Amino acid sequence: MQKRRLAVILIALGLIAVSGLSYADDKPSLDLKWYGYFKLDGAYDQNLTSNGNFVMWIQPNDLEKNDHQLNMTINETRFGFNAIGNNFNNIKINGKLEFDLYAGITGATIAENKPMLQLRHAYFSIEKGNIKLLAGQTWDMISPLNPSSLNYPVLWGCGNIGYRRPQLSLWLTLKPSTKTELTMASGIFRTIGTDLTPTFTLSLGEASDGSDDGTDAAIPSVQALVEVKHNLASGGHVRFGVSGLYGSLKAETTLGNYEEYSSWTTVAHLSVAPIPSFGLSGEAYTGSNLGSYFGSILRSSEVNGLRTVGGWLSTWAQVTKKVQISAGYGQDNPDDRDFTSGRSKNSCVYGNLRYTVVPQVTVGLELSDWRTYYKNAEMAKNFRVQTAFILNF
């Protein structure tokens, strides 16, 4: 009798434990999935570049025409977590936290073999049906594509614009057909600028106030995107759209005087892959005061405006299961009438090859030719040979 009673109690306890576990599993939770890659870059440059480990433009070389350089770095090594929500009923919860080791590009003095973390992404999104709300730091909406370059800045400063910044954005995705997707999005973004001096005559003892003009404006920038993507029967796709931004900035002085100015751009983008193993993509833009968005060859803004046009074109092909080749061209061309000296035009043509040694291990070789023009000074050029060794995880 006691044994039977004990058996009943044990079974009851087991059922309670199982039901408790089932209930726990049904609670909302987040799964964290680790990802990233190790990357060693090695590069030879014919002349001094904007940063030895990567290229955005070529430094003036009036004194020495061929100032050869050799660099090696692991700074593009990248790692992060994707957060995936479970059991939130019909609501999707996602997030991302991502770093690389390029904190030294902000100007801090950091030994090359002692790199520091740089935050890339830190955001989460809430999605229900065809509407998504995103909050945190991630990519700008403008210029959503990137060329297939091994060079870390992916033609930033040379025709490709857009970066990462804090934002609150709303996304709407519609499906007119089973193979066609329409995306419309807009949001408010942190305006990041410099501290310019107003163009009017300053009083004795008056100076710029020392704070970021984007912060002084006291209102966020606005960005928007409209895009259509159509999946082809061949397995390829066609993707095209337009995007833009407008931001207000204010150059203030220590005596309270100020002058307002703005950043703006309009961008068109296109990606076509007739078949899964071949594709081409590109973007073209026009705008003003886009240095903090990596336009205008990263020149500082001007109170009276710094107009710029630029763009890039890239193509790639999966030649075999292990070999992919890519080539591309980019150009950034600020309007010479808006400044008196400095970088006036920047262009690059590149080609690369990626070889998959074993799954998750890739080696790459890229050759590129760079030309940076200067107003009232000689053009600077550079031939670059870059290698890359990558382990994905």
Stockholm file with secondary structure:
# STOCKHOLM 1.0

chainA/1-393         MQKRRLAVILIALGLIAVSGLSYADDKPSLDLKWYGYFKLDGAYDQNLTSNGNFVMWIQPNDLEKNDHQLNMTINETRFGFNAIGNNFNNIKINGKLEFDLYAGITGATIAENKPMLQLRHAYFSIEKGNIKLLAGQTWDMISPLNPSSLNYPVLWGCGNIGYRRPQLSLWLTLKPSTKTELTMASGIFRTIGTDLTPTFTLSLGEASDGSDDGTDAAIPSVQALVEVKHNLASGGHVRFGVSGLYGSLKAETTLGNYEEYSSWTTVAHLSVAPIPSFGLSGEAYTGSNLGSYFGSILRSSEVNGLRTVGGWLSTWAQVTKKVQISAGYGQDNPDDRDFTSGRSKNSCVYGNLRYTVVPQVTVGLELSDWRTYYKNAEMAKNFRVQTAFILNF
#=GR chainA/1-393 SS CHHHHHHHHHHHHHHHHHHHHHHHHHSCEEEEEEEEEEEEEEEEESSCEEETTEEEEECCCSSCSCCCEEEEECTTCEEEEEEEEESCTTEEEEEEEEEESBGGGGSCCCCTTSCBCEEEEEEEEEEETTEEEEEEEEECSSSCCCCCCSSTTTTBTTTBCCCEEEEEEEEEEEEEETTEEEEEEEEEECCCCCCCCCSSCCCTTCCBCSSCHHHHHCSCEEEEEEEEEEECTTSCEEEEEEEEEEEEEEEEBTTSCEEEEEEEEEEEEEEEEEETTEEEEEEEEEEESCGGGTCGGGCCCCTTCCEEEEEEEEEEEECSSSEEEEEEEEEEEECGGGCSSEEEEEEEEEEEEEEEEETTEEEEEEEEEEEEEEETEEEEEEEEEEEEEEEEC
#=GC SS_cons         CHHHHHHHHHHHHHHHHHHHHHHHHHSCEEEEEEEEEEEEEEEEESSCEEETTEEEEECCCSSCSCCCEEEEECTTCEEEEEEEEESCTTEEEEEEEEEESBGGGGSCCCCTTSCBCEEEEEEEEEEETTEEEEEEEEECSSSCCCCCCSSTTTTBTTTBCCCEEEEEEEEEEEEEETTEEEEEEEEEECCCCCCCCCSSCCCTTCCBCSSCHHHHHCSCEEEEEEEEEEECTTSCEEEEEEEEEEEEEEEEBTTSCEEEEEEEEEEEEEEEEEETTEEEEEEEEEEESCGGGTCGGGCCCCTTCCEEEEEEEEEEEECSSSEEEEEEEEEEEECGGGCSSEEEEEEEEEEEEEEEEETTEEEEEEEEEEEEEEETEEEEEEEEEEEEEEEEC
//
